[in-house]
């Protein structure tokens, strides 16, 4: 279902979309890519009223200046909001808002949605576009949908007909092949107090591990080392992320300087608490969603036009401090930007035989980058508990769509967690290195932690 769904009563919309999604067979017509669809499977054309433009190749290298400290100058800095949505006028824009945005507008007085002109900036290298086309006829879901068959790299399902195919597009989306980066996270209390935690990290996807066997059950290697505050500094976590995590669970190790030993970290998955978030973020909510999809039933609800956080150059502007960004309740709305885009909507419902703190999750996935831009997370009673907003920016010099910040808002506790923010990082990230398996072994952790 590639056309935007028309306005219907919500119950009818969901029933129609779910029925169509279940009925559709796999689409293997690769000729659609580069025709009515972009090379990665988005609709090439704009929408009927022109508020979503046609895709014209995305933001190309050299589109805007990059300062010596790695700061990406906002190519749209001169633009003014088309309109601003607050609790007072939310009903007027109800058709474009997610349930999570409605809840945030109701819960937090300083949350607002600044809506700017839409720019379809997402772009990935030609090599990955070409491989995505080839994947149309060769990549398949493994039995149960918990892995991929015949997959190397690129978008595995540019013509998705199932919810799990859309989620796998997110899990495998292009993130530069490899990246060495520094970033920060924080959990902001209801009164605005927070402790900033900083990291350095190295990640490599399968295509950038030069001594990896082609049939290896690996999606990526990654480690992150905590650099501050002092009480956490030197802690290192390493993960080997399989493609099929049911056949071979994620392998993770941890080094804690006070213990001076490397140990297995088997709980870095599913609903275990992500490091230093005090339960505010669970492990499989990082990066929008990560890890094995086996605990949920995944239903494709179709494609919709929504207001989503996009082209977030102001949010990651290094001329603003973390204090400028992190305010009580929600992040500083003066630093956020929303645009109208088409998103795939996927709903995950916990299987009766499984356990997780979230009984249901609804995701909004960008058609152009396959990144999760927003999510609603429901508790065991079926009540909306937390809302995710993931602010996208195009790192145009390296043709990488990536997050400028991941936010998880707790509607009950009134606090929120942020991850992958970089306002205090005074250099560019390094992308695209070719690496070896030896750089991601448990033996490396003690050296990294010292």
ABEGO torsion letter per residue (X at the ends): XABBBBBBBAAAAAAAAAAAAAABBBBABAAABGBABBAAGBBABBBAAGABBBBAGEBBBGABBBBAAGBBBBAAAABBBABBBBAAAAAAAAAABBAAAAAAAAABAABBBBBBBBBBABBBBAAAAAAAAAAAAABBBBBGGABBBGBABEBABABBABAAAAAAAAAABBAGGBBBBBBBBBBBBAAGBBBBBBBBBBBBBAAABAABBAABBBABBBBBBBAOBAAABGBBBBBBBBABAAABBBBBBBBBAAAGBBBBBAABBEABBBBGAGGABBAAABGGBBEBAAABBBBBAEBBBBBBBBGAAAAABAABBAAAABBBGBBBAAABBBBBBBBBBBBBBBBAABBBABABBBBBBBAAAGBBABBBBBBAAGBBABBBBBBBBBBAAAGBBBBAEBBBBBAAAGBBBBBGBAAABABBBBBGBBBBAAAABAAAAAAAAX
